[in-house]
Amino acid sequence: MLEAVRAYLEGCSSYKRMAERLDIRNCSQLKVWVKKWQNGSLFDEFKKRD
């Protein structure tokens, strides 16, 4: 997960290509990880539902 985020942020590839390269099922998951990384959030945080 962290490898994918770092590689994307280094400009190695697009979300889609990076997800394919690292066998991540959906590139939108990578987008979420990158956004959390940029916001300083933890990757294992879960949203609480009311």
C-alpha positions in Angstrom: 0.0 0.0 0.0 2.7 2.5 1.0 4.8 1.4 -1.9 2.0 2.3 -4.3 1.4 5.7 -2.7 5.1 6.6 -2.8 5.5 5.4 -6.4 2.4 7.4 -7.5 3.6 10.6 -5.7 7.0 10.3 -7.3 5.3 10.6 -10.7 6.1 7.1 -11.9 2.7 6.5 -13.4 -1.0 7.2 -13.4 -3.4 5.8 -10.8 -4.6 3.2 -13.2 -1.2 2.0 -14.4 0.2 1.9 -10.8 -2.8 -0.1 -9.7 -2.4 -2.6 -12.5 1.4 -2.9 -11.9 0.9 -3.6 -8.2 -2.2 -5.8 -8.6 -4.5 -3.4 -6.8 -8.1 -4.3 -7.9 -9.4 -0.8 -8.3 -7.5 2.4 -9.0 -9.9 4.4 -6.9 -8.5 2.5 -3.8 -5.1 4.0 -4.7 -6.7 7.4 -5.0 -8.1 7.1 -1.4 -4.7 6.0 -0.1 -2.9 8.9 -1.7 -5.5 11.4 -0.4 -5.2 9.9 3.1 -1.4 10.1 2.9 -1.5 13.7 1.7 -3.9 14.6 4.6 -1.7 12.9 7.2 -4.5 10.3 8.0 -3.8 6.8 9.0 -4.5 4.1 6.4 -6.4 1.9 8.9 -8.9 4.5 10.0 -12.5 3.4 9.5 -15.4 5.8 9.1 -18.0 5.4 11.9 -21.5 5.0 10.8 -24.4 6.3 12.9 
